[in-house]
């Protein structure tokens, strides 16, 4: 009688884990659809959110380094995350395809180099 309860709990737990995993995989493209960015000569603007929008402006002179990262779920759907580091914080653009992230990284680094030469 006791083992029946454990078997049912194991089945329920397994079903919950499978559903959460499937929901995460299905929501990856949806969540990353609502990221926008714009680059100009002085700053990078990142906008996130659909219902509640947030825009962050990062001055190019404040950028210390840029890195890309890819967890197992992003790797599964061939996407990556670009992180822009400043002294105060880190700002991320998620859900970029790998080529776009590399091009964006190079573009920002070139602009940062030009600005630092002018200073």
Phi and psi restraints in degrees (range 20) as a CNS / XPLOR table:
assign (resid 1 and name C) (resid 2 and name N)
       (resid 2 and name CA) (resid 2 and name C) 1.0 -67.8 20.0 2
assign (resid 2 and name N) (resid 2 and name CA)
       (resid 2 and name C) (resid 3 and name N) 1.0 -37.9 20.0 2
assign (resid 2 and name C) (resid 3 and name N)
       (resid 3 and name CA) (resid 3 and name C) 1.0 -69.6 20.0 2
assign (resid 3 and name N) (resid 3 and name CA)
       (resid 3 and name C) (resid 4 and name N) 1.0 -27.7 20.0 2
assign (resid 3 and name C) (resid 4 and name N)
       (resid 4 and name CA) (resid 4 and name C) 1.0 -64.3 20.0 2
assign (resid 4 and name N) (resid 4 and name CA)
       (resid 4 and name C) (resid 5 and name N) 1.0 -41.9 20.0 2
assign (resid 4 and name C) (resid 5 and name N)
       (resid 5 and name CA) (resid 5 and name C) 1.0 -63.2 20.0 2
assign (resid 5 and name N) (resid 5 and name CA)
       (resid 5 and name C) (resid 6 and name N) 1.0 -41.5 20.0 2
assign (resid 5 and name C) (resid 6 and name N)
       (resid 6 and name CA) (resid 6 and name C) 1.0 -66.0 20.0 2
assign (resid 6 and name N) (resid 6 and name CA)
       (resid 6 and name C) (resid 7 and name N) 1.0 -41.0 20.0 2
assign (resid 6 and name C) (resid 7 and name N)
       (resid 7 and name CA) (resid 7 and name C) 1.0 -63.1 20.0 2
assign (resid 7 and name N) (resid 7 and name CA)
       (resid 7 and name C) (resid 8 and name N) 1.0 -42.3 20.0 2
assign (resid 7 and name C) (resid 8 and name N)
       (resid 8 and name CA) (resid 8 and name C) 1.0 -65.5 20.0 2
assign (resid 8 and name N) (resid 8 and name CA)
       (resid 8 and name C) (resid 9 and name N) 1.0 -40.7 20.0 2
assign (resid 8 and name C) (resid 9 and name N)
       (resid 9 and name CA) (resid 9 and name C) 1.0 -65.1 20.0 2
assign (resid 9 and name N) (resid 9 and name CA)
       (resid 9 and name C) (resid 10 and name N) 1.0 -39.0 20.0 2
assign (resid 9 and name C) (resid 10 and name N)
       (resid 10 and name CA) (resid 10 and name C) 1.0 -64.2 20.0 2
assign (resid 10 and name N) (resid 10 and name CA)
       (resid 10 and name C) (resid 11 and name N) 1.0 -42.2 20.0 2
assign (resid 10 and name C) (resid 11 and name N)
       (resid 11 and name CA) (resid 11 and name C) 1.0 -64.3 20.0 2
assign (resid 11 and name N) (resid 11 and name CA)
       (resid 11 and name C) (resid 12 and name N) 1.0 -45.4 20.0 2
assign (resid 11 and name C) (resid 12 and name N)
       (resid 12 and name CA) (resid 12 and name C) 1.0 -63.0 20.0 2
assign (resid 12 and name N) (resid 12 and name CA)
       (resid 12 and name C) (resid 13 and name N) 1.0 -44.1 20.0 2
assign (resid 12 and name C) (resid 13 and name N)
       (resid 13 and name CA) (resid 13 and name C) 1.0 -62.8 20.0 2
assign (resid 13 and name N) (resid 13 and name CA)
       (resid 13 and name C) (resid 14 and name N) 1.0 -41.9 20.0 2
assign (resid 13 and name C) (resid 14 and name N)
       (resid 14 and name CA) (resid 14 and name C) 1.0 -62.0 20.0 2
assign (resid 14 and name N) (resid 14 and name CA)
       (resid 14 and name C) (resid 15 and name N) 1.0 -43.5 20.0 2
assign (resid 14 and name C) (resid 15 and name N)
       (resid 15 and name CA) (resid 15 and name C) 1.0 -62.9 20.0 2
assign (resid 15 and name N) (resid 15 and name CA)
       (resid 15 and name C) (resid 16 and name N) 1.0 -41.7 20.0 2
assign (resid 15 and name C) (resid 16 and name N)
       (resid 16 and name CA) (resid 16 and name C) 1.0 -63.1 20.0 2
assign (resid 16 and name N) (resid 16 and name CA)
       (resid 16 and name C) (resid 17 and name N) 1.0 -44.1 20.0 2
assign (resid 16 and name C) (resid 17 and name N)
       (resid 17 and name CA) (resid 17 and name C) 1.0 -62.4 20.0 2
assign (resid 17 and name N) (resid 17 and name CA)
       (resid 17 and name C) (resid 18 and name N) 1.0 -42.4 20.0 2
assign (resid 17 and name C) (resid 18 and name N)
       (resid 18 and name CA) (resid 18 and name C) 1.0 -64.4 20.0 2
assign (resid 18 and name N) (resid 18 and name CA)
       (resid 18 and name C) (resid 19 and name N) 1.0 -43.5 20.0 2
assign (resid 18 and name C) (resid 19 and name N)
       (resid 19 and name CA) (resid 19 and name C) 1.0 -65.0 20.0 2
assign (resid 19 and name N) (resid 19 and name CA)
       (resid 19 and name C) (resid 20 and name N) 1.0 -41.4 20.0 2
assign (resid 19 and name C) (resid 20 and name N)
       (resid 20 and name CA) (resid 20 and name C) 1.0 -64.8 20.0 2
assign (resid 20 and name N) (resid 20 and name CA)
       (resid 20 and name C) (resid 21 and name N) 1.0 -42.0 20.0 2
assign (resid 20 and name C) (resid 21 and name N)
       (resid 21 and name CA) (resid 21 and name C) 1.0 -63.0 20.0 2
assign (resid 21 and name N) (resid 21 and name CA)
       (resid 21 and name C) (resid 22 and name N) 1.0 -45.8 20.0 2
assign (resid 21 and name C) (resid 22 and name N)
       (resid 22 and name CA) (resid 22 and name C) 1.0 -62.9 20.0 2
assign (resid 22 and name N) (resid 22 and name CA)
       (resid 22 and name C) (resid 23 and name N) 1.0 -41.1 20.0 2
assign (resid 22 and name C) (resid 23 and name N)
       (resid 23 and name CA) (resid 23 and name C) 1.0 -63.8 20.0 2
assign (resid 23 and name N) (resid 23 and name CA)
       (resid 23 and name C) (resid 24 and name N) 1.0 -40.8 20.0 2
assign (resid 23 and name C) (resid 24 and name N)
       (resid 24 and name CA) (resid 24 and name C) 1.0 -62.2 20.0 2
assign (resid 24 and name N) (resid 24 and name CA)
       (resid 24 and name C) (resid 25 and name N) 1.0 -45.1 20.0 2
assign (resid 24 and name C) (resid 25 and name N)
       (resid 25 and name CA) (resid 25 and name C) 1.0 -65.1 20.0 2
assign (resid 25 and name N) (resid 25 and name CA)
       (resid 25 and name C) (resid 26 and name N) 1.0 -38.8 20.0 2
assign (resid 25 and name C) (resid 26 and name N)
       (resid 26 and name CA) (resid 26 and name C) 1.0 -73.9 20.0 2
assign (resid 26 and name N) (resid 26 and name CA)
       (resid 26 and name C) (resid 27 and name N) 1.0 -28.3 20.0 2
assign (resid 26 and name C) (resid 27 and name N)
       (resid 27 and name CA) (resid 27 and name C) 1.0 -86.0 20.0 2
assign (resid 27 and name N) (resid 27 and name CA)
       (resid 27 and name C) (resid 28 and name N) 1.0 -11.2 20.0 2
assign (resid 27 and name C) (resid 28 and name N)
       (resid 28 and name CA) (resid 28 and name C) 1.0 -56.7 20.0 2
assign (resid 28 and name N) (resid 28 and name CA)
       (resid 28 and name C) (resid 29 and name N) 1.0 -53.9 20.0 2
assign (resid 28 and name C) (resid 29 and name N)
       (resid 29 and name CA) (resid 29 and name C) 1.0 -63.5 20.0 2
assign (resid 29 and name N) (resid 29 and name CA)
       (resid 29 and name C) (resid 30 and name N) 1.0 -35.1 20.0 2
assign (resid 29 and name C) (resid 30 and name N)
       (resid 30 and name CA) (resid 30 and name C) 1.0 -66.0 20.0 2
assign (resid 30 and name N) (resid 30 and name CA)
       (resid 30 and name C) (resid 31 and name N) 1.0 -47.0 20.0 2
assign (resid 30 and name C) (resid 31 and name N)
       (resid 31 and name CA) (resid 31 and name C) 1.0 -64.4 20.0 2
assign (resid 31 and name N) (resid 31 and name CA)
       (resid 31 and name C) (resid 32 and name N) 1.0 -38.6 20.0 2
assign (resid 31 and name C) (resid 32 and name N)
       (resid 32 and name CA) (resid 32 and name C) 1.0 -86.3 20.0 2
assign (resid 32 and name N) (resid 32 and name CA)
       (resid 32 and name C) (resid 33 and name N) 1.0 -0.2 20.0 2
assign (resid 32 and name C) (resid 33 and name N)
       (resid 33 and name CA) (resid 33 and name C) 1.0 -71.5 20.0 2
assign (resid 33 and name N) (resid 33 and name CA)
       (resid 33 and name C) (resid 34 and name N) 1.0 -23.4 20.0 2
assign (resid 33 and name C) (resid 34 and name N)
       (resid 34 and name CA) (resid 34 and name C) 1.0 -101.7 20.0 2
assign (resid 34 and name N) (resid 34 and name CA)
       (resid 34 and name C) (resid 35 and name N) 1.0 36.8 20.0 2
assign (resid 34 and name C) (resid 35 and name N)
       (resid 35 and name CA) (resid 35 and name C) 1.0 -114.8 20.0 2
assign (resid 35 and name N) (resid 35 and name CA)
       (resid 35 and name C) (resid 36 and name N) 1.0 129.8 20.0 2
assign (resid 35 and name C) (resid 36 and name N)
       (resid 36 and name CA) (resid 36 and name C) 1.0 -127.3 20.0 2
assign (resid 36 and name N) (resid 36 and name CA)
       (resid 36 and name C) (resid 37 and name N) 1.0 152.4 20.0 2
assign (resid 36 and name C) (resid 37 and name N)
       (resid 37 and name CA) (resid 37 and name C) 1.0 -145.3 20.0 2
assign (resid 37 and name N) (resid 37 and name CA)
       (resid 37 and name C) (resid 38 and name N) 1.0 155.4 20.0 2
assign (resid 37 and name C) (resid 38 and name N)
       (resid 38 and name CA) (resid 38 and name C) 1.0 -145.1 20.0 2
assign (resid 38 and name N) (resid 38 and name CA)
       (resid 38 and name C) (resid 39 and name N) 1.0 136.8 20.0 2
assign (resid 38 and name C) (resid 39 and name N)
       (resid 39 and name CA) (resid 39 and name C) 1.0 -121.1 20.0 2
assign (resid 39 and name N) (resid 39 and name CA)
       (resid 39 and name C) (resid 40 and name N) 1.0 130.8 20.0 2
assign (resid 39 and name C) (resid 40 and name N)
       (resid 40 and name CA) (resid 40 and name C) 1.0 -129.9 20.0 2
assign (resid 40 and name N) (resid 40 and name CA)
       (resid 40 and name C) (resid 41 and name N) 1.0 -167.5 20.0 2
assign (resid 40 and name C) (resid 41 and name N)
       (resid 41 and name CA) (resid 41 and name C) 1.0 -69.6 20.0 2
assign (resid 41 and name N) (resid 41 and name CA)
       (resid 41 and name C) (resid 42 and name N) 1.0 -17.3 20.0 2
assign (resid 41 and name C) (resid 42 and name N)
       (resid 42 and name CA) (resid 42 and name C) 1.0 -121.3 20.0 2
assign (resid 42 and name N) (resid 42 and name CA)
       (resid 42 and name C) (resid 43 and name N) 1.0 -18.0 20.0 2
assign (resid 42 and name C) (resid 43 and name N)
       (resid 43 and name CA) (resid 43 and name C) 1.0 -157.3 20.0 2
assign (resid 43 and name N) (resid 43 and name CA)
       (resid 43 and name C) (resid 44 and name N) 1.0 165.1 20.0 2
assign (resid 43 and name C) (resid 44 and name N)
       (resid 44 and name CA) (resid 44 and name C) 1.0 -114.5 20.0 2
assign (resid 44 and name N) (resid 44 and name CA)
       (resid 44 and name C) (resid 45 and name N) 1.0 128.8 20.0 2
assign (resid 44 and name C) (resid 45 and name N)
       (resid 45 and name CA) (resid 45 and name C) 1.0 -109.2 20.0 2
assign (resid 45 and name N) (resid 45 and name CA)
       (resid 45 and name C) (resid 46 and name N) 1.0 129.3 20.0 2
assign (resid 45 and name C) (resid 46 and name N)
       (resid 46 and name CA) (resid 46 and name C) 1.0 -121.2 20.0 2
assign (resid 46 and name N) (resid 46 and name CA)
       (resid 46 and name C) (resid 47 and name N) 1.0 125.6 20.0 2
assign (resid 46 and name C) (resid 47 and name N)
       (resid 47 and name CA) (resid 47 and name C) 1.0 -116.4 20.0 2
assign (resid 47 and name N) (resid 47 and name CA)
       (resid 47 and name C) (resid 48 and name N) 1.0 131.2 20.0 2
assign (resid 47 and name C) (resid 48 and name N)
       (resid 48 and name CA) (resid 48 and name C) 1.0 -128.1 20.0 2
assign (resid 48 and name N) (resid 48 and name CA)
       (resid 48 and name C) (resid 49 and name N) 1.0 158.6 20.0 2
assign (resid 48 and name C) (resid 49 and name N)
       (resid 49 and name CA) (resid 49 and name C) 1.0 99.5 20.0 2
assign (resid 49 and name N) (resid 49 and name CA)
       (resid 49 and name C) (resid 50 and name N) 1.0 156.8 20.0 2
assign (resid 49 and name C) (resid 50 and name N)
       (resid 50 and name CA) (resid 50 and name C) 1.0 -113.6 20.0 2
assign (resid 50 and name N) (resid 50 and name CA)
       (resid 50 and name C) (resid 51 and name N) 1.0 -59.5 20.0 2
assign (resid 50 and name C) (resid 51 and name N)
       (resid 51 and name CA) (resid 51 and name C) 1.0 -80.5 20.0 2
assign (resid 51 and name N) (resid 51 and name CA)
       (resid 51 and name C) (resid 52 and name N) 1.0 -44.4 20.0 2
assign (resid 51 and name C) (resid 52 and name N)
       (resid 52 and name CA) (resid 52 and name C) 1.0 -112.1 20.0 2
assign (resid 52 and name N) (resid 52 and name CA)
       (resid 52 and name C) (resid 53 and name N) 1.0 102.5 20.0 2
assign (resid 52 and name C) (resid 53 and name N)
       (resid 53 and name CA) (resid 53 and name C) 1.0 -89.7 20.0 2
assign (resid 53 and name N) (resid 53 and name CA)
       (resid 53 and name C) (resid 54 and name N) 1.0 142.3 20.0 2
assign (resid 53 and name C) (resid 54 and name N)
       (resid 54 and name CA) (resid 54 and name C) 1.0 -133.4 20.0 2
assign (resid 54 and name N) (resid 54 and name CA)
       (resid 54 and name C) (resid 55 and name N) 1.0 128.5 20.0 2
assign (resid 54 and name C) (resid 55 and name N)
       (resid 55 and name CA) (resid 55 and name C) 1.0 -116.3 20.0 2
assign (resid 55 and name N) (resid 55 and name CA)
       (resid 55 and name C) (resid 56 and name N) 1.0 128.0 20.0 2
assign (resid 55 and name C) (resid 56 and name N)
       (resid 56 and name CA) (resid 56 and name C) 1.0 -117.4 20.0 2
assign (resid 56 and name N) (resid 56 and name CA)
       (resid 56 and name C) (resid 57 and name N) 1.0 131.5 20.0 2
assign (resid 56 and name C) (resid 57 and name N)
       (resid 57 and name CA) (resid 57 and name C) 1.0 -107.6 20.0 2
assign (resid 57 and name N) (resid 57 and name CA)
       (resid 57 and name C) (resid 58 and name N) 1.0 124.9 20.0 2
assign (resid 57 and name C) (resid 58 and name N)
       (resid 58 and name CA) (resid 58 and name C) 1.0 -114.3 20.0 2
assign (resid 58 and name N) (resid 58 and name CA)
       (resid 58 and name C) (resid 59 and name N) 1.0 112.4 20.0 2
assign (resid 58 and name C) (resid 59 and name N)
       (resid 59 and name CA) (resid 59 and name C) 1.0 -64.4 20.0 2
assign (resid 59 and name N) (resid 59 and name CA)
       (resid 59 and name C) (resid 60 and name N) 1.0 136.3 20.0 2
assign (resid 59 and name C) (resid 60 and name N)
       (resid 60 and name CA) (resid 60 and name C) 1.0 -61.3 20.0 2
assign (resid 60 and name N) (resid 60 and name CA)
       (resid 60 and name C) (resid 61 and name N) 1.0 -32.4 20.0 2
assign (resid 60 and name C) (resid 61 and name N)
       (resid 61 and name CA) (resid 61 and name C) 1.0 -67.6 20.0 2
assign (resid 61 and name N) (resid 61 and name CA)
       (resid 61 and name C) (resid 62 and name N) 1.0 -17.4 20.0 2
assign (resid 61 and name C) (resid 62 and name N)
       (resid 62 and name CA) (resid 62 and name C) 1.0 -91.0 20.0 2
assign (resid 62 and name N) (resid 62 and name CA)
       (resid 62 and name C) (resid 63 and name N) 1.0 -10.7 20.0 2
assign (resid 62 and name C) (resid 63 and name N)
       (resid 63 and name CA) (resid 63 and name C) 1.0 -73.0 20.0 2
assign (resid 63 and name N) (resid 63 and name CA)
       (resid 63 and name C) (resid 64 and name N) 1.0 126.7 20.0 2
assign (resid 63 and name C) (resid 64 and name N)
       (resid 64 and name CA) (resid 64 and name C) 1.0 -96.3 20.0 2
assign (resid 64 and name N) (resid 64 and name CA)
       (resid 64 and name C) (resid 65 and name N) 1.0 -47.2 20.0 2
assign (resid 64 and name C) (resid 65 and name N)
       (resid 65 and name CA) (resid 65 and name C) 1.0 -159.5 20.0 2
assign (resid 65 and name N) (resid 65 and name CA)
       (resid 65 and name C) (resid 66 and name N) 1.0 165.6 20.0 2
assign (resid 65 and name C) (resid 66 and name N)
       (resid 66 and name CA) (resid 66 and name C) 1.0 -130.2 20.0 2
assign (resid 66 and name N) (resid 66 and name CA)
       (resid 66 and name C) (resid 67 and name N) 1.0 137.4 20.0 2
assign (resid 66 and name C) (resid 67 and name N)
       (resid 67 and name CA) (resid 67 and name C) 1.0 -137.1 20.0 2
assign (resid 67 and name N) (resid 67 and name CA)
       (resid 67 and name C) (resid 68 and name N) 1.0 156.0 20.0 2
assign (resid 67 and name C) (resid 68 and name N)
       (resid 68 and name CA) (resid 68 and name C) 1.0 -114.3 20.0 2
assign (resid 68 and name N) (resid 68 and name CA)
       (resid 68 and name C) (resid 69 and name N) 1.0 146.9 20.0 2
assign (resid 68 and name C) (resid 69 and name N)
       (resid 69 and name CA) (resid 69 and name C) 1.0 -142.3 20.0 2
assign (resid 69 and name N) (resid 69 and name CA)
       (resid 69 and name C) (resid 70 and name N) 1.0 157.5 20.0 2
assign (resid 69 and name C) (resid 70 and name N)
       (resid 70 and name CA) (resid 70 and name C) 1.0 -148.5 20.0 2
assign (resid 70 and name N) (resid 70 and name CA)
       (resid 70 and name C) (resid 71 and name N) 1.0 111.9 20.0 2
assign (resid 70 and name C) (resid 71 and name N)
       (resid 71 and name CA) (resid 71 and name C) 1.0 -83.7 20.0 2
assign (resid 71 and name N) (resid 71 and name CA)
       (resid 71 and name C) (resid 72 and name N) 1.0 -179.8 20.0 2
assign (resid 71 and name C) (resid 72 and name N)
       (resid 72 and name CA) (resid 72 and name C) 1.0 -64.3 20.0 2
assign (resid 72 and name N) (resid 72 and name CA)
       (resid 72 and name C) (resid 73 and name N) 1.0 -35.5 20.0 2
assign (resid 72 and name C) (resid 73 and name N)
       (resid 73 and name CA) (resid 73 and name C) 1.0 -73.1 20.0 2
assign (resid 73 and name N) (resid 73 and name CA)
       (resid 73 and name C) (resid 74 and name N) 1.0 -43.2 20.0 2
assign (resid 73 and name C) (resid 74 and name N)
       (resid 74 and name CA) (resid 74 and name C) 1.0 -64.7 20.0 2
assign (resid 74 and name N) (resid 74 and name CA)
       (resid 74 and name C) (resid 75 and name N) 1.0 -37.5 20.0 2
assign (resid 74 and name C) (resid 75 and name N)
       (resid 75 and name CA) (resid 75 and name C) 1.0 -63.6 20.0 2
assign (resid 75 and name N) (resid 75 and name CA)
       (resid 75 and name C) (resid 76 and name N) 1.0 -36.4 20.0 2
assign (resid 75 and name C) (resid 76 and name N)
       (resid 76 and name CA) (resid 76 and name C) 1.0 -62.4 20.0 2
assign (resid 76 and name N) (resid 76 and name CA)
       (resid 76 and name C) (resid 77 and name N) 1.0 -35.1 20.0 2
assign (resid 76 and name C) (resid 77 and name N)
       (resid 77 and name CA) (resid 77 and name C) 1.0 -106.1 20.0 2
assign (resid 77 and name N) (resid 77 and name CA)
       (resid 77 and name C) (resid 78 and name N) 1.0 17.9 20.0 2
assign (resid 77 and name C) (resid 78 and name N)
       (resid 78 and name CA) (resid 78 and name C) 1.0 56.3 20.0 2
assign (resid 78 and name N) (resid 78 and name CA)
       (resid 78 and name C) (resid 79 and name N) 1.0 44.8 20.0 2
assign (resid 78 and name C) (resid 79 and name N)
       (resid 79 and name CA) (resid 79 and name C) 1.0 -121.5 20.0 2
assign (resid 79 and name N) (resid 79 and name CA)
       (resid 79 and name C) (resid 80 and name N) 1.0 164.9 20.0 2
assign (resid 79 and name C) (resid 80 and name N)
       (resid 80 and name CA) (resid 80 and name C) 1.0 -143.5 20.0 2
assign (resid 80 and name N) (resid 80 and name CA)
       (resid 80 and name C) (resid 81 and name N) 1.0 168.0 20.0 2
assign (resid 80 and name C) (resid 81 and name N)
       (resid 81 and name CA) (resid 81 and name C) 1.0 -118.8 20.0 2
assign (resid 81 and name N) (resid 81 and name CA)
       (resid 81 and name C) (resid 82 and name N) 1.0 131.8 20.0 2
assign (resid 81 and name C) (resid 82 and name N)
       (resid 82 and name CA) (resid 82 and name C) 1.0 -103.8 20.0 2
assign (resid 82 and name N) (resid 82 and name CA)
       (resid 82 and name C) (resid 83 and name N) 1.0 123.8 20.0 2
assign (resid 82 and name C) (resid 83 and name N)
       (resid 83 and name CA) (resid 83 and name C) 1.0 -113.3 20.0 2
assign (resid 83 and name N) (resid 83 and name CA)
       (resid 83 and name C) (resid 84 and name N) 1.0 127.1 20.0 2
assign (resid 83 and name C) (resid 84 and name N)
       (resid 84 and name CA) (resid 84 and name C) 1.0 -105.7 20.0 2
assign (resid 84 and name N) (resid 84 and name CA)
       (resid 84 and name C) (resid 85 and name N) 1.0 118.2 20.0 2
assign (resid 84 and name C) (resid 85 and name N)
       (resid 85 and name CA) (resid 85 and name C) 1.0 -101.3 20.0 2
assign (resid 85 and name N) (resid 85 and name CA)
       (resid 85 and name C) (resid 86 and name N) 1.0 131.9 20.0 2
assign (resid 85 and name C) (resid 86 and name N)
       (resid 86 and name CA) (resid 86 and name C) 1.0 -118.5 20.0 2
assign (resid 86 and name N) (resid 86 and name CA)
       (resid 86 and name C) (resid 87 and name N) 1.0 178.3 20.0 2
assign (resid 86 and name C) (resid 87 and name N)
       (resid 87 and name CA) (resid 87 and name C) 1.0 -64.7 20.0 2
assign (resid 87 and name N) (resid 87 and name CA)
       (resid 87 and name C) (resid 88 and name N) 1.0 -32.7 20.0 2
assign (resid 87 and name C) (resid 88 and name N)
       (resid 88 and name CA) (resid 88 and name C) 1.0 -89.7 20.0 2
assign (resid 88 and name N) (resid 88 and name CA)
       (resid 88 and name C) (resid 89 and name N) 1.0 -33.1 20.0 2
assign (resid 88 and name C) (resid 89 and name N)
       (resid 89 and name CA) (resid 89 and name C) 1.0 -161.0 20.0 2
assign (resid 89 and name N) (resid 89 and name CA)
       (resid 89 and name C) (resid 90 and name N) 1.0 -178.0 20.0 2
assign (resid 89 and name C) (resid 90 and name N)
       (resid 90 and name CA) (resid 90 and name C) 1.0 -124.0 20.0 2
assign (resid 90 and name N) (resid 90 and name CA)
       (resid 90 and name C) (resid 91 and name N) 1.0 134.2 20.0 2
assign (resid 90 and name C) (resid 91 and name N)
       (resid 91 and name CA) (resid 91 and name C) 1.0 -118.5 20.0 2
assign (resid 91 and name N) (resid 91 and name CA)
       (resid 91 and name C) (resid 92 and name N) 1.0 135.3 20.0 2
assign (resid 91 and name C) (resid 92 and name N)
       (resid 92 and name CA) (resid 92 and name C) 1.0 -121.2 20.0 2
assign (resid 92 and name N) (resid 92 and name CA)
       (resid 92 and name C) (resid 93 and name N) 1.0 143.7 20.0 2
assign (resid 92 and name C) (resid 93 and name N)
       (resid 93 and name CA) (resid 93 and name C) 1.0 -115.6 20.0 2
assign (resid 93 and name N) (resid 93 and name CA)
       (resid 93 and name C) (resid 94 and name N) 1.0 112.3 20.0 2
assign (resid 93 and name C) (resid 94 and name N)
       (resid 94 and name CA) (resid 94 and name C) 1.0 -104.2 20.0 2
assign (resid 94 and name N) (resid 94 and name CA)
       (resid 94 and name C) (resid 95 and name N) 1.0 158.2 20.0 2
assign (resid 94 and name C) (resid 95 and name N)
       (resid 95 and name CA) (resid 95 and name C) 1.0 77.3 20.0 2
assign (resid 95 and name N) (resid 95 and name CA)
       (resid 95 and name C) (resid 96 and name N) 1.0 23.9 20.0 2
assign (resid 95 and name C) (resid 96 and name N)
       (resid 96 and name CA) (resid 96 and name C) 1.0 -87.8 20.0 2
assign (resid 96 and name N) (resid 96 and name CA)
       (resid 96 and name C) (resid 97 and name N) 1.0 144.8 20.0 2
assign (resid 96 and name C) (resid 97 and name N)
       (resid 97 and name CA) (resid 97 and name C) 1.0 -72.2 20.0 2
assign (resid 97 and name N) (resid 97 and name CA)
       (resid 97 and name C) (resid 98 and name N) 1.0 160.2 20.0 2
assign (resid 97 and name C) (resid 98 and name N)
       (resid 98 and name CA) (resid 98 and name C) 1.0 -61.8 20.0 2
assign (resid 98 and name N) (resid 98 and name CA)
       (resid 98 and name C) (resid 99 and name N) 1.0 -42.6 20.0 2
assign (resid 98 and name C) (resid 99 and name N)
       (resid 99 and name CA) (resid 99 and name C) 1.0 -66.5 20.0 2
assign (resid 99 and name N) (resid 99 and name CA)
       (resid 99 and name C) (resid 100 and name N) 1.0 -41.1 20.0 2
assign (resid 99 and name C) (resid 100 and name N)
       (resid 100 and name CA) (resid 100 and name C) 1.0 -63.8 20.0 2
assign (resid 100 and name N) (resid 100 and name CA)
       (resid 100 and name C) (resid 101 and name N) 1.0 -41.8 20.0 2
assign (resid 100 and name C) (resid 101 and name N)
       (resid 101 and name CA) (resid 101 and name C) 1.0 -62.8 20.0 2
assign (resid 101 and name N) (resid 101 and name CA)
       (resid 101 and name C) (resid 102 and name N) 1.0 -42.2 20.0 2
assign (resid 101 and name C) (resid 102 and name N)
       (resid 102 and name CA) (resid 102 and name C) 1.0 -65.5 20.0 2
assign (resid 102 and name N) (resid 102 and name CA)
       (resid 102 and name C) (resid 103 and name N) 1.0 -43.5 20.0 2
assign (resid 102 and name C) (resid 103 and name N)
       (resid 103 and name CA) (resid 103 and name C) 1.0 -63.5 20.0 2
assign (resid 103 and name N) (resid 103 and name CA)
       (resid 103 and name C) (resid 104 and name N) 1.0 -42.9 20.0 2
assign (resid 103 and name C) (resid 104 and name N)
       (resid 104 and name CA) (resid 104 and name C) 1.0 -64.1 20.0 2
assign (resid 104 and name N) (resid 104 and name CA)
       (resid 104 and name C) (resid 105 and name N) 1.0 -43.2 20.0 2
assign (resid 104 and name C) (resid 105 and name N)
       (resid 105 and name CA) (resid 105 and name C) 1.0 -59.2 20.0 2
assign (resid 105 and name N) (resid 105 and name CA)
       (resid 105 and name C) (resid 106 and name N) 1.0 -48.0 20.0 2
assign (resid 105 and name C) (resid 106 and name N)
       (resid 106 and name CA) (resid 106 and name C) 1.0 -63.1 20.0 2
assign (resid 106 and name N) (resid 106 and name CA)
       (resid 106 and name C) (resid 107 and name N) 1.0 -40.9 20.0 2
assign (resid 106 and name C) (resid 107 and name N)
       (resid 107 and name CA) (resid 107 and name C) 1.0 -62.5 20.0 2
assign (resid 107 and name N) (resid 107 and name CA)
       (resid 107 and name C) (resid 108 and name N) 1.0 -45.4 20.0 2
assign (resid 107 and name C) (resid 108 and name N)
       (resid 108 and name CA) (resid 108 and name C) 1.0 -65.6 20.0 2
assign (resid 108 and name N) (resid 108 and name CA)
       (resid 108 and name C) (resid 109 and name N) 1.0 -43.5 20.0 2
assign (resid 108 and name C) (resid 109 and name N)
       (resid 109 and name CA) (resid 109 and name C) 1.0 -63.7 20.0 2
assign (resid 109 and name N) (resid 109 and name CA)
       (resid 109 and name C) (resid 110 and name N) 1.0 -36.9 20.0 2
assign (resid 109 and name C) (resid 110 and name N)
       (resid 110 and name CA) (resid 110 and name C) 1.0 -64.0 20.0 2
assign (resid 110 and name N) (resid 110 and name CA)
       (resid 110 and name C) (resid 111 and name N) 1.0 -43.1 20.0 2
assign (resid 110 and name C) (resid 111 and name N)
       (resid 111 and name CA) (resid 111 and name C) 1.0 -65.9 20.0 2
assign (resid 111 and name N) (resid 111 and name CA)
       (resid 111 and name C) (resid 112 and name N) 1.0 -39.0 20.0 2
assign (resid 111 and name C) (resid 112 and name N)
       (resid 112 and name CA) (resid 112 and name C) 1.0 -63.1 20.0 2
assign (resid 112 and name N) (resid 112 and name CA)
       (resid 112 and name C) (resid 113 and name N) 1.0 -41.6 20.0 2
assign (resid 112 and name C) (resid 113 and name N)
       (resid 113 and name CA) (resid 113 and name C) 1.0 -63.3 20.0 2
assign (resid 113 and name N) (resid 113 and name CA)
       (resid 113 and name C) (resid 114 and name N) 1.0 -41.7 20.0 2
assign (resid 113 and name C) (resid 114 and name N)
       (resid 114 and name CA) (resid 114 and name C) 1.0 -62.8 20.0 2
assign (resid 114 and name N) (resid 114 and name CA)
       (resid 114 and name C) (resid 115 and name N) 1.0 -44.0 20.0 2
assign (resid 114 and name C) (resid 115 and name N)
       (resid 115 and name CA) (resid 115 and name C) 1.0 -65.3 20.0 2
assign (resid 115 and name N) (resid 115 and name CA)
       (resid 115 and name C) (resid 116 and name N) 1.0 -40.2 20.0 2
assign (resid 115 and name C) (resid 116 and name N)
       (resid 116 and name CA) (resid 116 and name C) 1.0 -69.7 20.0 2
assign (resid 116 and name N) (resid 116 and name CA)
       (resid 116 and name C) (resid 117 and name N) 1.0 -28.5 20.0 2
assign (resid 116 and name C) (resid 117 and name N)
       (resid 117 and name CA) (resid 117 and name C) 1.0 -70.0 20.0 2
assign (resid 117 and name N) (resid 117 and name CA)
       (resid 117 and name C) (resid 118 and name N) 1.0 -32.6 20.0 2
assign (resid 117 and name C) (resid 118 and name N)
       (resid 118 and name CA) (resid 118 and name C) 1.0 -74.0 20.0 2
assign (resid 118 and name N) (resid 118 and name CA)
       (resid 118 and name C) (resid 119 and name N) 1.0 -25.6 20.0 2
